[in-house]
């Protein structure tokens, strides 16, 4: 049930484009908070949770980046998705380094 514009295209207000921008930001904020908590002594076990969270965030950001395009195929708002890809990759690498230093990976 979409309203039609005069040109015959569906209204962008009712379409699902850009719907992943908010969940991607939320996953990045959650991942960053857990990663900061995992930097504290005796809480390094949380690094095991940060790595899969980072993977989920990167996958969601890539899917959102692919889906959030305009009619010409150009990206409409790549900012949140690229920030999540870069931030989650950095946080994931930081957690892996912490696990390697703490002999979490043997």
N, C-alpha and C positions, 0 to 999 in steps of 0.2 A: 504494500500500500504506500507507494511513493507519489508525491505530487509531481506533475510534469511541468517543466518550464516551457515557454513558448517555442524554444528550439527543439523540443522533444527529448531533452536530457533530463534525467532525474535530479531533483533538488539535492544539493550537497548537504543541506541541513539535516536531511533524513537518512543520508547514506552513512555507511559505517567507516568511511575513510578517516584516518587519524585517530581511530579508537584506541590504539595501543600506546599513544604518547604518555598518558597518565600512568598506566600500569608499569611501563618501562621505567619511568622516573621513580615510582614507588619501590620497585625492586632494587634500583640503584641505591636509594636512600637506606633501605633495609640492609643491603650488602655492605655499604660503607659503615653503618653503625655496628654491625656484627664484626667487621674487620677491625675497627678501632677497639672494640672490646677484646678481641683476640690478641691485641698487642700487649695487653696487661699480663704481668707475670701470673702464672698458675691458671690462665685461661687460654693457653695456646691450643687446647683441644678444639676450640671453636674454629680454628683454621680449617679443620676437616669439613665444617659446614659452609665456610666461605667459598671454597673452591666450586662445589656444585651450584651454589647461588650465583656465582659469577658466570658459570656456563649457561644457566637459565636466563640470566639477564642479557647475555650476548645473543643468544638465540632469539629471544623476544625482540631485541633491538634490530636484529637483521630482518626478521619477519616484518616488523613495523616499518622499517626503512623501505623494504620492497613494496609493501602494500600502500604506503602513503605517497601516491603519485597523482599528478593532475592528469587532465585529458591528453596532454602532449607527451606524457611519459616522464616529465621532469619531477624531481623530488619537491614536495610542497614545503615541508618543515623537517629538514634533516638534523637540526640541532640537537633535540633530545636523544635521538637514536645514536648519533655519532658520539655524543658525550657519554652515553651509557656503554657503548662499545669500548671506548678508550678507558673510561673509569673502571669498568669491570675487568678489563684485561689487566690493567695495572694492579688492582686489588687482588686478583687471582694470582698474578705472578708474585706479589708481595707475600701472600699466604703460602705459596709453594716454597718460596725461599725460607720463610720462617719454619716450615715443616722440615725442610732439608737441614737447616741449622740445628733444630731441636731433635734431629734423628727420628722425625715422624715418618720419613720414607727411608727404609733400609734396603 
